[in-house]
Amino acid sequence: MEILFGAAILVIVALLFILWCVRQRAKAQARDCAEHAARLDALEHARRALDEQLTAFTRVTSDGIVQVAADGMVTYMNDTARDLLQVTNDSTRSLREVAWGYDLQPLVNQVLGESGGNVSQTVVKGERAFHVRAVAIGDGDQRGALLGIGEVTELQRLGRARREFVANISHELRTPVTSLQLLAETLNDEVLNDKELVTDLMNKARTQIDLLKQLTDELMDLALIESGQAPIRLVTLFAADLVNDALTPLRPQAERKHITLETHVPPDMEVLADPQAIRKVIGNLTHNALKFTPNGGHIALRAVWRNEGADVEISIQDNGIGIPEKDLPRIFERFYKVDRARTRTQGELRGTGLGLAISKHIVEAHGGKIWVESTEGKGSTFYFTLPSGE
Ligand code: ADP
């Protein structure tokens, strides 16, 4: 009996011990589970933060970003890439389909090839140019390439414009400098004794020096205006005074060519303008009218109110040689001249092709517009607007 009792106690103790062990293990497992869940939670949190950072990065960057798998299929594109490549639908497509017209696949092949690394290239299609950089990402099944695409159309245009600008200046300088060189070489003892010939040569030299001066003055004006160093100071003025002041230095030239120069400006009309700058515009436009109108021609300068008196429109009309229709859209570009040969035959000082570009800058700085209507062989009318001073 006692033995039985002892055995029963032992069994109970053993069962209790096993129960205790099981509970301890369960507790440890529960603790492990909780720790695991917390770790998973933290990982998920970190993944979401990384995702958000990546999304923000791809949104904030001005580059288009395209991810391409090793088989050439696009697996991701940000909105900028969609805009740049003009992708309108979201279906899964190959890089060739997405970037039609720009052959980007060789770039991808190159980074995924043995040399790998970081490759970049400028690709051009029509008017647009892109700089594309590619890097390899991932490995094994996940291997692919990431492309960063930036538009460089404007940069390339600026580079071209700068090169053209320098080429144009060189071209404009060459003629007067060569003429002066020739004139200097002509001045030998025999020529110097011929007073009439010397006077003629000196007049020719003066013409070329005036042209050089006009070119350097206009280049300086353009540089100051374009760099914002020629601020416009608006004051209220009578339009008639502005017009008369601008025309005074040109009247002798009109008289020499027997060109009538008439003005129609209401005496009470006021404008809000920088007098020095607008005198230059009226002067440029009238000087052109005088240059491109044959002897005995007619020039009329008019000023009228527009926009219920809010603006003043000034026009300068001539009955000269006019401008061919094909040249009209480019006439306000720097250095643009309709036809160099035509300009040279005008007898007056050759122009620089900068006057209209400067006038456009000045008028736009006043918040106005400048435009031209012209018929070849009949004449031209240049118009510009200014804010009214009333
Ligand atoms: P330029 O110094 O050569 O006159 P502008 O910029 O003032 O330069 O003018 C550009 C070109 O526009 C001129 O070379 C000329 O061919 C054309 N042009 C300007 N005004 C007239 C006009 N009133 N009649 C005919 N052609 C004009």
Residues whose N, C-alpha, C, O or C-beta is under 5 A from the ligand:
A	BS01	ADP	N288 A289 F292 G322 I323 I331 Y336 K337 V338 D339 T343 G351 T352 G353 L354 G355 L356 A357 S380
